[in-house]
Amino acid sequence: MKIAMIGAGYVGLVSGACFADFGHDVVCVDKDVEKIDKLRSAIMPIYEPGLAELVRTNVAAGRLSFSSDLADAVQGAEAIFVAVGTPSRRGDGHADLSYVFAASSEIASCLTDRSVIVTKSTVPVGTGDEVERIIRLSGTAAQFAVVSNPEFLREGAAIGDFKRPDRIVIGAQDDWARDVMSEVYRPLFLNRAPILFTSRRSAELIKYAANAFLATKITFINEIADLCEKVGGDVQDVARGMGLDNRIGAKFLHAGPGYGGSCFPKDTLALLKTAEDYDSPMRIVESVARVNDTRKRAMGRKVVEALGGDAHDKRVALLGLTFKPNTDDMRDSPAIAISQALQDAGASVVAFDPEGMDMAAALMPGVEMVSGPYEAVSGADAMVLVTEWDEFRAIDLARIGGLLRTPVIVDLRNVYRPDEVRAAGFSYVSVGRA
């Protein structure tokens, strides 16, 4: 089957490469000519484990190609996926659908064969209706159907998530469109991945509801962590006790500095704006978004407290800057607010991240970027673990102790064992533990 993937960003590139790996003929289209040229040279625009090899393999096999010519890409394509960005709109927080609608207009002008237009981007309820309206108003004579097929990819584990999904959600109104989508995902039938067919509006809402619920779990355990610190509990024991309940589950119950990334902050805000438009308040989600925003800066204050309450003329080393490990994504990363809070308190900040340094430099003015964790802590008054990259888990504490000016470690991910760190001579602060 020929598939056109409009948008060669994170979702489009991963999805396109995986579809090609299933045996489909995939063309990834993007207006960014420089990005297309780099992809043709096997230079990835993002960091995602395993993606570069997957792209190279399928390009070599002739199943995956890249183009900036949308009209050529959609010719003969039975499924046309729209995987363009939907960032928060400046001013009001609604999802910016201008890229989705622009792509829809372009697709409409090129349609000649029967095709399913699939919205892969995360979009508010009713977007599929507007996409269909745009294409119908174009006057195209081609038969088409508009389908919602939200993605559920975790950065850092996207390829595995795509190939071994918990579920595949398809919102389709037409039987023939369902048949096409079943053929698109037929290779996953071998893995018995459940396919949930719904209405288009239900599919659009499922993505937002899922992300809002996961954001709620993270925020809930973070508030439990704060209570643990006050009463002498251990949030890791509490989370484990909760997670063993099958009705709750253990995932997303890891206390830390708050959630970030490309999905949770943007999607919770977009869901709230949709709820406002339909006069259906979502007070729980409102609280989640507000608490998470304030938590990030509170983690900066936590570091100041670990320094004795005064950060003036202190040097603080941040290890890990991306919002999570195994990605270079800095969007809404807690590190941004933490570093700003520290600078506002009078500290100088030095930082290292294995993959996110280039993006971080633009978002964290005044922060000194260095080439390794030991260089970062050299002469610092505190080491702060912000993002739990694997290379930080087995860091040499004896070496760290010899490099720090004062032996203070603030572990915002609860990676280290308190007794071991304290036995090594450090003043140790973690999250939700006495």
DRENSE-690635 format. One record per residue: x, y, z of N, C-alpha, C in turn; residue in one letter. Coordinates in steps of 0.1 Angstrom, whole numbers, padded with zeros to 4 digits, always signed. Example, Ala and Ser with C-alpha at 12.3 -4.5 7.8 and 13.67 -1.06 7.14 Angstrom:
residues 2
+0132-0057+0078+0123-0045+0078+0132-0033+0078a
+0128-0022+0071+0137-0011+0071+0129+0000+0079s
This chain:
residues 434
+0008-0012+0000+0000+0000+0000+0009+0012+0000m
+0005+0022-0008+0012+0035-0008+0006+0044+0003k
+0015+0050+0011+0011+0059+0022+0019+0072+0020i
+0012+0083+0021+0019+0096+0021+0018+0101+0036a
+0029+0106+0041+0030+0111+0055+0033+0126+0054m
+0023+0134+0056+0025+0149+0055+0031+0154+0069i
+0043+0158+0068+0050+0162+0081+0061+0152+0084g
+0073+0156+0085+0084+0148+0088+0090+0152+0101a
+0082+0156+0110+0086+0158+0124+0087+0146+0132g
+0085+0147+0145+0087+0135+0154+0077+0124+0151y
+0064+0128+0151+0053+0118+0148+0054+0113+0134v
+0055+0122+0124+0055+0118+0110+0067+0109+0107g
+0079+0113+0111+0090+0105+0108+0090+0091+0114l
+0087+0090+0127+0087+0077+0134+0076+0069+0127v
+0064+0074+0125+0053+0067+0120+0056+0062+0105s
+0062+0071+0097+0065+0068+0084+0075+0057+0083g
+0086+0058+0091+0096+0047+0091+0091+0034+0095a
+0082+0034+0105+0076+0021+0110+0067+0015+0100c
+0059+0024+0093+0050+0018+0083+0058+0012+0072f
+0069+0019+0068+0078+0013+0058+0084+0000+0062a
+0087-0001+0075+0093-0013+0080+0082-0025+0080d
+0069-0021+0080+0059-0031+0078+0058-0036+0064f
+0064-0029+0054+0063-0033+0040+0055-0023+0032g
+0050-0013+0037+0043-0003+0029+0053+0006+0022h
+0048+0012+0011+0056+0022+0003+0052+0036+0009d
+0062+0042+0016+0059+0055+0023+0067+0066+0018v
+0060+0078+0015+0067+0090+0012+0064+0100+0023v
+0075+0105+0030+0074+0115+0040+0076+0129+0034c
+0066+0138+0035+0066+0151+0029+0068+0162+0039v
+0077+0172+0036+0078+0183+0045+0082+0195+0037d
+0077+0207+0041+0080+0219+0034+0094+0224+0037k
+0100+0219+0048+0114+0223+0051+0124+0215+0042d
+0128+0222+0032+0137+0215+0022+0150+0211+0028v
+0155+0219+0037+0168+0215+0044+0166+0202+0051e
+0155+0201+0058+0152+0189+0066+0151+0177+0057k
+0144+0178+0045+0143+0167+0036+0157+0163+0030i
+0165+0173+0027+0178+0170+0022+0187+0162+0032d
+0185+0166+0045+0193+0159+0055+0188+0145+0057k
+0175+0143+0056+0169+0130+0058+0174+0121+0046l
+0174+0127+0034+0179+0119+0023+0194+0115+0025r
+0201+0122+0033+0215+0119+0036+0216+0111+0049s
+0204+0107+0055+0204+0099+0067+0208+0107+0079a
+0206+0120+0079+0208+0129+0091+0195+0131+0097i
+0193+0127+0110+0180+0128+0116+0178+0142+0122m
+0166+0147+0121+0164+0160+0127+0161+0159+0142p
+0159+0147+0148+0156+0145+0162+0164+0134+0167i
+0165+0133+0180+0172+0121+0186+0161+0112+0191y
+0161+0100+0186+0152+0089+0190+0159+0076+0189e
+0161+0068+0200+0168+0056+0199+0163+0046+0188p
+0172+0042+0179+0169+0032+0168+0163+0039+0156g
+0160+0051+0156+0153+0057+0144+0162+0058+0132l
+0175+0063+0134+0184+0065+0123+0186+0052+0115a
+0188+0041+0123+0190+0028+0116+0177+0023+0109e
+0166+0026+0115+0153+0022+0109+0151+0029+0096l
+0154+0042+0096+0153+0050+0083+0162+0045+0073v
+0175+0043+0077+0185+0039+0067+0181+0026+0060r
+0177+0016+0069+0173+0003+0064+0162+0004+0053t
+0151+0012+0056+0140+0012+0047+0142+0021+0035n
+0151+0031+0036+0155+0039+0024+0162+0030+0015v
+0172+0022+0021+0179+0013+0012+0171+0002+0006a
+0160-0002+0012+0151-0012+0007+0141-0006-0003a
+0141+0007-0005+0132+0014-0014+0118+0016-0010g
+0116+0013+0003+0102+0015+0009+0099+0029+0015r
+0110+0036+0017+0108+0049+0024+0116+0060+0016l
+0109+0071+0013+0115+0082+0006+0110+0095+0012s
+0117+0106+0008+0114+0119+0014+0113+0129+0002f
+0103+0138+0004+0100+0148-0007+0095+0161-0001s
+0096+0171-0008+0090+0184-0005+0078+0187-0014s
+0075+0177-0023+0065+0179-0033+0052+0171-0029d
+0043+0178-0022+0031+0171-0017+0022+0165-0028l
+0021+0173-0039+0012+0168-0050+0017+0155-0055a
+0030+0153-0057+0035+0141-0062+0034+0129-0052d
+0035+0133-0039+0035+0123-0029+0021+0117-0027a
+0011+0125-0029-0003+0119-0026-0009+0112-0038v
-0003+0113-0050-0008+0106-0062-0007+0091-0059q
-0018+0084-0060-0019+0070-0058-0018+0065-0044g
-0018+0074-0035-0017+0070-0020-0031+0067-0016a
-0032+0055-0010-0046+0051-0005-0048+0057+0009e
-0037+0060+0016-0039+0066+0029-0029+0078+0030a
-0035+0090+0033-0027+0102+0034-0027+0107+0049i
-0016+0106+0056-0016+0109+0070-0012+0124+0072f
-0018+0131+0080-0015+0145+0084-0008+0144+0098v
+0005+0147+0098+0012+0146+0110+0020+0159+0112a
+0013+0170+0111+0020+0183+0113+0018+0188+0127v
+0025+0199+0131+0025+0203+0145+0012+0210+0148g
+0008+0209+0161-0004+0216+0166+0000+0223+0180t
+0009+0232+0179+0014+0239+0192+0003+0247+0198p
+0005+0251+0211-0004+0260+0217-0004+0273+0210s
-0016+0278+0208-0017+0291+0201-0014+0303+0211r
-0005+0312+0206-0001+0323+0215-0014+0331+0218r
-0014+0335+0231-0025+0344+0235-0036+0337+0242g
-0041+0326+0237-0053+0319+0243-0051+0305+0247d
-0040+0298+0243-0037+0285+0247-0044+0274+0239g
-0053+0278+0230-0060+0268+0221-0049+0261+0212h
-0052+0249+0207-0043+0243+0198-0043+0250+0185a
-0031+0253+0180-0030+0260+0167-0032+0250+0156d
-0043+0251+0149-0046+0241+0138-0043+0247+0124l
-0036+0258+0123-0033+0264+0110-0026+0254+0101s
-0016+0247+0107-0008+0237+0098-0017+0226+0093y
-0026+0221+0102-0035+0210+0098-0044+0215+0087v
-0050+0227+0088-0059+0232+0078-0052+0235+0065f
-0040+0240+0066-0032+0243+0054-0029+0230+0046a
-0025+0220+0054-0022+0207+0048-0035+0202+0041a
-0046+0203+0048-0059+0198+0042-0062+0205+0029s
-0060+0218+0028-0063+0225+0016-0053+0221+0005s
-0041+0218+0008-0031+0214-0002-0035+0200-0007e
-0039+0191+0002-0043+0178-0001-0055+0178-0011i
-0064+0187-0007-0077+0188-0015-0074+0192-0030a
-0064+0200-0031-0061+0205-0045-0054+0194-0053s
-0049+0184-0047-0041+0173-0054-0049+0160-0055c
-0060+0158-0049-0067+0145-0048-0072+0142-0062l
-0069+0130-0067-0074+0125-0079-0080+0111-0077t
-0074+0103-0068-0079+0089-0065-0086+0089-0052d
-0093+0078-0050-0100+0075-0037-0089+0074-0026r
-0091+0082-0016-0081+0082-0005-0087+0084+0009s
-0080+0079+0019-0084+0082+0033-0074+0092+0038v
-0080+0103+0042-0071+0114+0049-0072+0111+0064i
-0060+0109+0069-0059+0104+0083-0052+0115+0092v
-0060+0120+0102-0054+0130+0111-0046+0123+0122t
-0033+0123+0121-0024+0117+0131-0020+0127+0141k
-0020+0140+0138-0017+0151+0147-0027+0150+0159s
-0023+0155+0170-0032+0157+0182-0041+0169+0180t
-0054+0167+0178-0063+0178+0175-0075+0178+0184v
-0081+0190+0186-0093+0190+0194-0105+0184+0188p
-0115+0181+0196-0128+0175+0191-0134+0184+0180v
-0138+0178+0169-0144+0186+0158-0134+0189+0147g
-0121+0187+0149-0112+0191+0138-0114+0183+0125t
-0117+0170+0127-0119+0162+0115-0131+0167+0107g
-0141+0172+0114-0153+0178+0107-0148+0190+0098d
-0140+0198+0104-0135+0210+0096-0126+0206+0085e
-0118+0196+0087-0109+0191+0076-0118+0185+0065v
-0128+0178+0068-0137+0173+0058-0144+0185+0050e
-0148+0195+0058-0155+0206+0052-0145+0213+0042r
-0133+0215+0046-0123+0222+0038-0121+0214+0024i
-0120+0201+0025-0118+0193+0013-0130+0193+0004i
-0142+0192+0010-0154+0193+0002-0156+0206-0005r
-0153+0217+0002-0154+0230-0004-0145+0232-0016l
-0134+0224-0016-0124+0225-0027-0130+0221-0041s
-0141+0214-0040-0148+0209-0052-0142+0197-0058g
-0133+0190-0051-0127+0178-0056-0137+0167-0060t
-0134+0160-0071-0143+0150-0075-0139+0136-0070a
-0127+0136-0063-0122+0123-0058-0130+0119-0046a
-0132+0106-0044-0139+0101-0032-0128+0101-0021q
-0133+0105-0009-0124+0106+0002-0131+0104+0015f
-0124+0100+0025-0130+0100+0039-0119+0105+0048a
-0124+0112+0059-0115+0118+0069-0116+0109+0081v
-0104+0105+0086-0103+0096+0098-0094+0102+0108v
-0097+0099+0121-0089+0103+0132-0081+0090+0137s
-0068+0091+0138-0060+0080+0142-0048+0086+0151n
-0052+0089+0164-0042+0096+0172-0030+0087+0176p
-0019+0093+0178-0007+0086+0181-0005+0085+0196e
+0001+0074+0201+0004+0073+0215+0019+0069+0217f
+0028+0077+0212+0042+0074+0212+0049+0082+0223l
+0057+0074+0231+0065+0081+0241+0079+0084+0236r
+0083+0096+0237+0096+0100+0233+0107+0091+0240e
+0116+0086+0233+0126+0077+0238+0122+0062+0237g
+0109+0059+0234+0105+0046+0232+0095+0045+0221a
+0096+0054+0212+0085+0056+0201+0084+0044+0192a
+0096+0038+0188+0095+0027+0178+0089+0015+0184i
+0092+0012+0197+0086+0001+0203+0071+0003+0206g
+0068+0015+0209+0053+0019+0211+0046+0017+0198d
+0051+0021+0187+0044+0020+0174+0043+0005+0170f
+0053-0003+0172+0052-0017+0168+0046-0026+0177k
+0045-0022+0190+0038-0031+0200+0029-0022+0208r
+0019-0017+0202+0010-0007+0209+0000-0014+0219p
-0004-0006+0229-0014-0010+0238-0027-0011+0230d
-0029-0002+0221-0042-0001+0213-0040+0008+0201r
-0048+0006+0191-0048+0014+0179-0062+0020+0179i
-0063+0033+0179-0076+0040+0179-0079+0046+0166v
-0090+0042+0160-0094+0047+0147-0108+0052+0147i
-0109+0065+0144-0123+0071+0144-0127+0073+0129g
-0136+0065+0125-0140+0065+0110-0155+0064+0109a
-0160+0072+0099-0174+0072+0097-0178+0062+0086q
-0169+0059+0077-0172+0051+0065-0166+0037+0066d
-0174+0027+0062-0170+0013+0062-0157+0011+0054d
-0157+0017+0042-0146+0015+0033-0133+0021+0039w
-0134+0032+0046-0123+0038+0053-0118+0029+0064a
-0127+0022+0071-0122+0013+0081-0115+0001+0075r
-0119-0003+0063-0112-0014+0057-0098-0010+0053d
-0097+0003+0048-0083+0008+0044-0074+0008+0056v
-0080+0014+0067-0071+0015+0079-0068+0001+0085m
-0077-0008+0084-0074-0022+0088-0062-0028+0080s
-0062-0024+0067-0051-0029+0059-0038-0022+0062e
-0039-0009+0066-0027-0002+0070-0020-0008+0082v
-0028-0012+0091-0023-0018+0104-0023-0033+0104y
-0026-0040+0093-0026-0054+0092-0014-0061+0098r
-0002-0056+0096+0010-0063+0102+0009-0064+0117p
+0002-0055+0123+0001-0056+0138-0009-0066+0143l
-0017-0071+0134-0026-0082+0138-0019-0094+0143f
-0007-0096+0138+0001-0107+0143+0004-0106+0158l
+0006-0093+0162+0009-0091+0176-0004-0090+0184n
-0015-0091+0177-0029-0091+0184-0031-0077+0191r
-0026-0067+0185-0028-0054+0190-0043-0050+0188a
-0049-0046+0199-0064-0043+0198-0066-0031+0190p
-0075-0031+0180-0079-0020+0173-0093-0015+0177i
-0094-0003+0182-0107+0002+0187-0112+0012+0176l
-0123+0008+0170-0130+0017+0160-0141+0025+0168f
-0140+0038+0166-0150+0047+0173-0154+0057+0163t
-0163+0066+0167-0166+0078+0159-0154+0087+0159s
-0154+0096+0149-0142+0104+0147-0140+0113+0159r
-0151+0119+0165-0150+0128+0176-0145+0121+0189r
-0150+0108+0190-0145+0101+0202-0130+0098+0201s
-0125+0095+0189-0111+0092+0187-0103+0105+0191a
-0108+0116+0186-0101+0129+0189-0100+0131+0204e
-0110+0128+0211-0111+0131+0225-0103+0121+0233l
-0101+0108+0228-0094+0098+0236-0080+0102+0238i
-0073+0108+0228-0059+0112+0230-0058+0122+0241k
-0066+0132+0241-0066+0143+0251-0069+0137+0265y
-0079+0129+0266-0083+0123+0279-0072+0114+0284a
-0066+0107+0276-0055+0098+0281-0043+0106+0286a
-0039+0116+0279-0028+0124+0283-0031+0132+0296n
-0044+0137+0297-0047+0145+0309-0048+0136+0321a
-0052+0123+0319-0052+0114+0330-0038+0110+0335f
-0029+0108+0326-0015+0105+0329-0009+0117+0336l
-0012+0129+0331-0006+0141+0338-0012+0142+0352a
-0024+0138+0354-0030+0138+0367-0023+0128+0377t
-0020+0116+0372-0012+0106+0380+0001+0112+0385k
+0008+0118+0375+0021+0124+0379+0020+0135+0389i
+0010+0144+0387+0008+0155+0397+0004+0150+0410t
-0005+0140+0410-0010+0134+0423+0002+0128+0431f
+0011+0120+0425+0021+0114+0432+0031+0125+0437i
+0033+0136+0429+0042+0147+0433+0036+0153+0446n
+0023+0155+0447+0017+0161+0459+0018+0151+0471e
+0017+0138+0468+0019+0128+0479+0034+0129+0483i
+0043+0131+0474+0057+0132+0478+0059+0144+0488a
+0053+0155+0485+0054+0167+0494+0049+0163+0508d
+0037+0156+0508+0032+0152+0521+0041+0142+0528l
+0047+0133+0521+0057+0124+0527+0068+0131+0534c
+0073+0142+0527+0084+0149+0533+0080+0156+0547e
+0067+0160+0547+0062+0166+0560+0060+0156+0571k
+0055+0144+0567+0051+0135+0578+0061+0123+0580v
+0072+0123+0572+0082+0113+0574+0080+0100+0567g
+0072+0100+0556+0069+0089+0548+0080+0088+0537g
+0079+0077+0529+0087+0075+0517+0078+0073+0505d
+0079+0083+0496+0070+0083+0485+0072+0070+0476v
+0084+0065+0475+0086+0053+0467+0079+0041+0473q
+0078+0040+0486+0071+0029+0492+0056+0031+0489d
+0051+0044+0491+0037+0047+0489+0033+0044+0474v
+0042+0048+0465+0039+0046+0451+0038+0031+0447a
+0047+0024+0453+0047+0009+0451+0035+0003+0456r
+0031+0007+0469+0019+0002+0475+0006+0005+0467g
+0006+0017+0461-0005+0021+0452-0005+0013+0439m
+0007+0012+0433+0008+0006+0420+0005-0008+0419g
+0007-0015+0430+0004-0030+0431-0011-0032+0430l
-0019-0022+0432-0033-0023+0430-0036-0022+0415d
-0041-0033+0409-0043-0034+0395-0052-0023+0389n
-0061-0018+0398-0070-0007+0393-0062+0006+0391r
-0050+0007+0397-0042+0019+0396-0031+0017+0387i
-0022+0007+0389-0011+0004+0381+0001+0013+0385g
+0013+0008+0382+0025+0014+0387+0031+0025+0378a
+0027+0026+0366+0032+0035+0357+0028+0050+0360k
+0037+0059+0358+0034+0073+0360+0032+0077+0375f
+0038+0069+0383+0037+0071+0398+0051+0074+0403l
+0060+0081+0395+0073+0084+0400+0074+0099+0403h
+0076+0101+0416+0077+0116+0420+0089+0122+0413a
+0088+0135+0411+0099+0143+0404+0096+0157+0404g
+0102+0164+0394+0101+0179+0394+0089+0184+0385p
+0081+0175+0381+0069+0179+0373+0071+0174+0358g
+0059+0173+0351+0060+0168+0337+0063+0180+0328y
+0068+0176+0316+0071+0186+0306+0069+0178+0292g
+0076+0183+0282+0075+0176+0269+0066+0183+0259g
+0064+0176+0248+0056+0181+0237+0041+0178+0239s
+0037+0169+0248+0023+0165+0249+0016+0170+0261c
+0020+0166+0273+0012+0168+0285+0009+0183+0287f
+0019+0192+0287+0015+0206+0289+0006+0212+0279p
+0009+0209+0266+0001+0214+0255-0013+0208+0255k
-0014+0195+0257-0027+0188+0255-0036+0191+0267d
-0031+0192+0279-0040+0196+0290-0045+0209+0288t
-0037+0219+0283-0042+0232+0281-0052+0232+0270l
-0050+0225+0259-0060+0225+0248-0073+0218+0252a
-0072+0208+0261-0084+0202+0266-0092+0211+0274l
-0085+0219+0282-0092+0229+0291-0099+0240+0282l
-0092+0244+0271-0098+0254+0262-0111+0248+0255k
-0110+0236+0251-0121+0229+0245-0133+0229+0255t
-0130+0225+0267-0140+0224+0277-0147+0238+0280a
-0139+0248+0280-0144+0262+0281-0154+0265+0270e
-0150+0261+0258-0158+0264+0246-0172+0258+0246d
-0172+0246+0253-0184+0238+0253-0191+0240+0267y
-0186+0249+0275-0192+0252+0288-0193+0239+0297d
-0182+0232+0297-0181+0219+0305-0168+0220+0313s
-0167+0227+0324-0155+0229+0331-0148+0216+0336p
-0135+0216+0335-0127+0204+0339-0118+0208+0351m
-0124+0209+0363-0116+0215+0374-0104+0207+0378r
-0105+0193+0377-0094+0185+0381-0082+0188+0372i
-0085+0189+0359-0074+0191+0349-0068+0206+0351v
-0077+0215+0354-0072+0229+0357-0062+0228+0369e
-0066+0221+0379-0057+0220+0391-0044+0213+0387s
-0045+0203+0379-0032+0196+0375-0023+0205+0368v
-0028+0213+0358-0019+0222+0351-0013+0232+0360a
-0021+0238+0369-0016+0248+0377-0006+0243+0387r
-0009+0232+0393+0001+0226+0403+0014+0222+0396v
+0013+0217+0384+0026+0213+0377+0034+0225+0374n
+0028+0236+0369+0035+0248+0366+0043+0253+0378d
+0036+0254+0389+0043+0259+0401+0053+0250+0407t
+0052+0237+0404+0061+0227+0410+0075+0229+0405r
+0076+0232+0392+0090+0233+0386+0098+0243+0392k
+0092+0255+0394+0100+0266+0401+0103+0263+0416r
+0093+0255+0422+0095+0251+0436+0107+0242+0437a
+0110+0234+0427+0122+0226+0427+0135+0234+0428m
+0134+0246+0421+0146+0255+0422+0147+0260+0436g
+0136+0263+0443+0137+0267+0457+0142+0256+0466r
+0139+0244+0462+0143+0232+0470+0158+0232+0470k
+0164+0235+0458+0179+0235+0457+0185+0246+0466v
+0178+0258+0465+0183+0269+0474+0183+0265+0488v
+0173+0258+0493+0172+0254+0507+0183+0244+0510e
+0186+0235+0500+0197+0226+0502+0211+0233+0503a
+0212+0245+0498+0224+0253+0499+0224+0261+0512l
+0215+0259+0520+0214+0266+0533+0205+0278+0533g
+0197+0280+0522+0188+0291+0521+0193+0303+0514g
+0206+0303+0510+0212+0314+0503+0220+0309+0491d
+0215+0313+0479+0222+0309+0467+0231+0319+0461a
+0232+0331+0467+0241+0341+0462+0255+0337+0461h
+0261+0339+0449+0275+0336+0446+0278+0321+0447d
+0267+0313+0446+0269+0298+0446+0268+0293+0432k
+0275+0282+0429+0275+0276+0416+0268+0263+0416r
+0258+0261+0408+0250+0249+0408+0251+0241+0395v
+0254+0228+0396+0255+0220+0384+0242+0212+0382a
+0236+0214+0370+0224+0206+0367+0229+0195+0357l
+0225+0182+0361+0227+0171+0352+0214+0166+0346l
+0213+0167+0333+0201+0164+0326+0192+0176+0324g
+0189+0179+0312+0181+0191+0309+0168+0188+0301l
+0168+0177+0293+0156+0174+0286+0145+0170+0295t
+0133+0170+0290+0122+0167+0299+0121+0153+0304f
+0128+0144+0297+0129+0130+0300+0142+0124+0294k
+0146+0112+0298+0158+0107+0291+0155+0102+0277p
+0166+0099+0269+0165+0093+0256+0157+0102+0246n
+0158+0115+0247+0153+0124+0238+0161+0137+0238t
+0160+0145+0228+0167+0159+0229+0156+0170+0230d
+0144+0166+0234+0133+0175+0235+0134+0183+0248d
+0134+0196+0247+0135+0205+0258+0121+0212+0261m
+0111+0209+0253+0099+0217+0255+0093+0215+0269r
+0090+0226+0275+0085+0227+0289+0092+0218+0299d
+0105+0216+0297+0113+0208+0306+0114+0215+0319s
+0113+0208+0330+0115+0214+0344+0128+0221+0345p
+0138+0217+0338+0152+0223+0339+0151+0238+0336a
+0142+0242+0327+0142+0256+0323+0138+0265+0335i
+0127+0261+0342+0122+0268+0353+0131+0267+0365a
+0137+0255+0367+0147+0254+0378+0159+0263+0377i
+0164+0263+0365+0176+0271+0363+0173+0286+0364s
+0161+0290+0360+0157+0304+0361+0155+0308+0376q
+0149+0299+0383+0147+0301+0398+0160+0303+0405a
+0170+0294+0401+0183+0295+0407+0190+0308+0404l
+0189+0312+0391+0196+0324+0387+0189+0336+0394q
+0176+0336+0395+0169+0347+0402+0173+0348+0417d
+0177+0336+0422+0182+0336+0436+0196+0340+0438a
+0203+0343+0427+0217+0347+0428+0227+0337+0424g
+0223+0325+0420+0233+0315+0417+0237+0315+0403a
+0249+0310+0400+0253+0307+0386+0250+0293+0383s
+0247+0290+0371+0242+0276+0368+0251+0271+0356v
+0256+0259+0358+0263+0251+0348+0256+0238+0345v
+0256+0233+0333+0247+0222+0330+0253+0213+0319a
+0249+0200+0320+0252+0191+0310+0241+0182+0307f
+0239+0178+0294+0228+0168+0290+0234+0161+0278d
+0232+0147+0278+0238+0139+0267+0233+0143+0253p
+0221+0148+0252+0215+0150+0238+0209+0164+0236e
+0205+0171+0247+0197+0183+0246+0204+0196+0247g
+0217+0196+0246+0225+0208+0248+0222+0219+0238m
+0221+0216+0225+0219+0226+0215+0205+0233+0217d
+0195+0225+0219+0182+0231+0221+0181+0239+0235m
+0188+0233+0245+0188+0239+0258+0195+0253+0258a
+0205+0254+0250+0213+0267+0250+0204+0279+0246a
+0195+0276+0237+0186+0287+0232+0176+0290+0242a
+0172+0281+0251+0161+0283+0260+0165+0286+0274l
+0178+0285+0277+0184+0288+0290+0195+0298+0290m
+0192+0310+0287+0202+0321+0286+0210+0322+0300p
+0222+0324+0299+0230+0326+0311+0235+0313+0317g
+0231+0302+0312+0235+0289+0318+0247+0284+0310v
+0258+0281+0317+0270+0276+0311+0269+0261+0307e
+0270+0258+0294+0269+0244+0289+0283+0238+0288m
+0285+0226+0294+0298+0220+0294+0296+0206+0288v
+0308+0199+0286+0308+0187+0278+0306+0174+0286s
+0305+0174+0299+0304+0162+0306+0299+0164+0320g
+0295+0154+0327+0289+0156+0341+0300+0160+0351p
+0312+0154+0349+0323+0157+0359+0328+0172+0357y
+0328+0176+0344+0332+0190+0342+0321+0199+0348e
+0309+0195+0348+0298+0204+0353+0299+0205+0368a
+0303+0195+0375+0303+0195+0390+0316+0201+0395v
+0326+0203+0387+0339+0207+0391+0337+0222+0397s
+0340+0224+0410+0339+0237+0416+0325+0241+0419g
+0315+0232+0418+0302+0236+0421+0299+0234+0435a
+0288+0242+0440+0284+0240+0454+0273+0230+0456d
+0267+0225+0445+0257+0215+0445+0256+0208+0432a
+0254+0195+0432+0250+0188+0420+0235+0185+0421m
+0228+0188+0410+0213+0186+0410+0210+0176+0398v
+0205+0165+0401+0200+0156+0391+0186+0159+0387l
+0185+0164+0374+0172+0168+0369+0165+0158+0360v
+0173+0152+0352+0168+0142+0342+0176+0129+0344t
+0169+0118+0346+0176+0105+0350+0181+0097+0338e
+0190+0103+0330+0198+0096+0320+0205+0084+0326w
+0206+0073+0319+0213+0061+0324+0227+0064+0329d
+0234+0073+0322+0248+0075+0325+0250+0082+0338e
+0239+0088+0343+0240+0095+0357+0237+0085+0368f
+0232+0073+0365+0227+0064+0376+0239+0058+0383r
+0250+0056+0376+0262+0049+0382+0273+0059+0383a
+0270+0071+0385+0281+0082+0385+0290+0079+0397i
+0303+0082+0396+0313+0079+0406+0312+0089+0417d
+0306+0085+0428+0304+0095+0439+0317+0099+0445l
+0327+0091+0446+0340+0095+0451+0346+0106+0443a
+0345+0104+0430+0351+0114+0420+0343+0127+0422r
+0329+0126+0423+0321+0138+0424+0325+0145+0437i
+0327+0138+0448+0330+0144+0461+0343+0152+0460g
+0353+0147+0452+0365+0154+0450+0364+0166+0442g
+0353+0168+0434+0352+0179+0425+0343+0190+0430l
+0333+0186+0438+0324+0196+0443+0331+0205+0453l
+0327+0218+0453+0333+0227+0464+0326+0224+0477r
+0313+0221+0477+0306+0217+0489+0299+0204+0486t
+0299+0194+0495+0293+0181+0491+0278+0180+0492p
+0271+0187+0483+0256+0187+0483+0251+0181+0470v
+0242+0171+0472+0235+0165+0460+0220+0166+0462i
+0214+0171+0452+0199+0172+0452+0194+0163+0441v
+0187+0153+0444+0183+0142+0435+0168+0144+0433d
+0164+0150+0422+0150+0153+0419+0143+0141+0412l
+0150+0130+0410+0144+0118+0404+0145+0106+0413r
+0150+0108+0425+0152+0096+0434+0159+0084+0428n
+0170+0088+0421+0178+0077+0415+0187+0071+0425v
+0193+0078+0434+0203+0073+0443+0197+0068+0456y
+0205+0059+0463+0201+0054+0476+0206+0064+0487r
+0197+0069+0495+0201+0079+0505+0212+0074+0514p
+0211+0062+0519+0222+0057+0528+0235+0057+0522d
+0236+0053+0509+0249+0052+0502+0255+0066+0500e
+0246+0075+0496+0251+0089+0493+0256+0096+0505v
+0248+0094+0516+0252+0100+0529+0265+0094+0534r
+0266+0081+0533+0278+0074+0537+0290+0078+0530a
+0288+0083+0518+0299+0088+0510+0303+0103+0514a
+0296+0108+0524+0299+0121+0529+0292+0133+0523g
+0281+0130+0516+0273+0141+0510+0261+0145+0519f
+0257+0158+0518+0244+0162+0522+0235+0159+0511s
+0225+0151+0513+0216+0145+0503+0202+0149+0504y
+0196+0155+0494+0182+0158+0494+0175+0151+0482v
+0164+0145+0484+0156+0138+0473+0142+0143+0474s
+0133+0136+0467+0119+0141+0466+0110+0130+0473v
+0103+0135+0483+0093+0126+0490+0099+0116+0499g
+0112+0118+0503+0118+0109+0512+0124+0117+0523r
+0124+0112+0535+0129+0119+0547+0143+0123+0545a
